Amino acid sequence: MKTILSLLIAVAVCGTALSKTDSAFVETGSLKEFREYLAKDNVKVRMKPGVYQVEDAPDHHFFRFTGNDSHFDMSGVTFEIDNRLFSKFGVVPGKNGFYCVVDLIGDRIVFEGLTTRNIGGEHSAQSRNKIFNVVGSNVTLKDVDITTSGSSPWGYGSLYGLGGGVVRKMNGIRVGWPAKHSKLINCKVHMRAMGHAIFVQGAENTLIENCHVDGLLRPTNEILAEESGFAFEQDFKARSGGYVEGVVVADDGSILPDEMLSLSEDGIRMYPHGGENNIPTQNTTIRDCTVRQMRRGICIGLSSGGDVAINCEVTDCIAAGFNIGHNDLLENCRANARYAEALSCPYYSSKNAKVELDILDSRNGLANTVLATVNGTGHTIKLTTRNRAYVPAGFSIEQATNKGYAFYQRKSGAPIAENITLVNETPARVSKP
């Protein structure tokens, strides 16, 4: 009996080992060998764990995955990407002329486990750089860990532009047309460069789940104390005066003290459209995600409408926590308002958004007294807080307003807020439209 039991245990252990190693996977141990599988269909490739130096590329998309129905397991693998590669081919024209490291073009690809780090002090020849580009349909990108660097000028956020001109960006993950039904699962993006962490352009039915984004903040007082560097050379003047993406500057562009800026752009952002024919971005679901210390945290207000954020948390963003628009839904979400409004619904034409937002600790902030901005028609908004002390005295909920990020709507006529159902369970004062 003991012999039979031992045999059964041995078989079970052996079966477990086989399931972990999965003999169907081909193992590669060099970048050259790895590249041989990128254009093949129905392959399963596992790269040997280790640190690989990415110092050369065949074109401005360094690794093009054009095969279909393939699985790439990169667990334990780190790519150290030489930032000089982002200038190797000069400025590449056209909508597809951006630089990227991993280009997932084929359909039904699973790509998992890779860690990436940009290395070197150089910056790109152009601005539209990114680490991952997902344009295949039914692609799953999961368990990747990205740390960006290599933007210029670094350390000034959006003060000197959003792209082009002198600005060279390094974005994290893009999901773009013609992608449909693609998934980002358990991805981490640590932004140490100017750019967006995760953004969607013209894709349909994208799921972003259990992803984390973090950036860095910097007070303008620290910039004004510089005795060299880009801002010093510009006489501490931004590209324009007034309101610049969450930061107030003087009318002549002079950087003011006691403001806070994010050194990157948005955490998770929808663009209105993408692709050669400006295909609308549609039906994105963001679930169980966290964003901190970015410009806007989660921005779903710019797509075609009907996007969903469920159980997401945004903290310490400097232009808006959640930015919403037409038919968008926030369910069981959380944000603070230390440096900007926790909720921004700035668009006059937006209708029928539904919001459940719990306000986190917003004390000890800087340059903000607005809890939420609400424009549009027919929204249902519920704001709560677990501790009324989290909302400092003097904070307000502004309706029909150009305050905060709604500043950019000021040329669209008089702001409106009509048929708004607002349940305010915080101590913030409510302005009447």
C-alpha positions, 0 to 999 in steps of 0.5 A: 500500500505504501508503495502505491501511495508513494507512486501516486505522490511521485506522479502528482509531483511530476505532473505539477513540475511538467505543468510549470515547465510546459514542454510546449514552450521553446526556450531562448537565451539571446535577443537574436534567437528571440527575434526569430519567433516574432513573425511566426504564428502559433508559437510559445516562447519562453526567454531565459530569466536575466538582464538583456541589453537592448542596444540595437534595433532593425527599425524604429519599432524595436521588436515587432510581433506580427505573428498570430495566436502566440504566447511569449513568457518573459517572467524574470526577464529585464530589458535595459533599453539604451535611450540612444535607440530612440534617435537612431532613425531620426524623425520618422514621418507619418502616424506610425512614425513613433518609436516603440520598444515592443509592438504587438501587431498580431492578433490573439497574442499573450505577452507577459512578465517583462520588466523594462528600464530605459537607461542612458541620459540621451533623449529622442529625436522626436516626441512620440515614444512609447515602450509598448504599442498594442494594435492587435485584437484580443491581445493580452499584455500582463504582469509587465513592469515599466520604468520610463526615462529619457524625456526632455526637458525633464523636471518641468511637467507640462510647463514647456509644452505637451509634445513637439517644440522642445519637448521629447516624451517617453510614454508607457503603454499605448492601445491603438486602432485597430485593436479590439478586445485587448486586455492590460492585466496587472501592468505597472508603469513607473513614470520617470519621464514626461508622457502618459503612462497608459493611453488608448487611441481608437481601440474598442472594448479595451480592458485595463485591470489591476494596473498601477501607475505612479509618477513624481511631483515637484513644487515650483518653489524648488524650480525657482531655486535652481541656479542652472537648467532649462527653466533658469535659461528661460528666465523661469517663464513657461510657454504661456500664461494663466493656467497650464495643465493644473498649474497656475502661472503669471500672465506673462508665463512667469512660474509662480511660487507655491504651486505643485506640478506633476513631472509626467502627464496622465495616468490612464487616458482615453483619446477621442480617436486614433488610426489613419481615419480617426476611428473613435475610441470606444467602450473602455473598462478600467477596473481595480486600478491605482494612479498617483502623482500624475497630471490627471489620474484617470481620464475617460472624458475625451473618448466617444462616451460610455467608459467605465471605471470600477473600484479605482483609486487616484491620489495626489494628481495636480490637474484632476483625479477623475476626468469624466464626460458623456455617459461615463460611469464611476462606480465605487471609486476613490480620490483625494483633492490635495492639489486639484479637484478629485472629480472633473466633469468639465465639458458643457456638452456631456450628458448622463454621467453617473458617479460614486466617488469617495473623497480620501484625505485631502488635507495638507495640500497646495494651491487647491480649494475645489473638490469637484467641478461639474458641467453638462446635463443630466449627471447623477453624482454622489460624493461621500467621505469616510471622515469629514475632516478629510475635506478641509474647510473652504472646499467647494463643489463648483457647478457651471464653472471654468475653475480647475481643468474646466479652464480649457472650456472657457471659449465654448460659451457660458458654462452650464450645469442642468438637471444635475442630481448631486448627493453631497455627503461631504462638508464641501460647499456647493455652488449653485449654477 
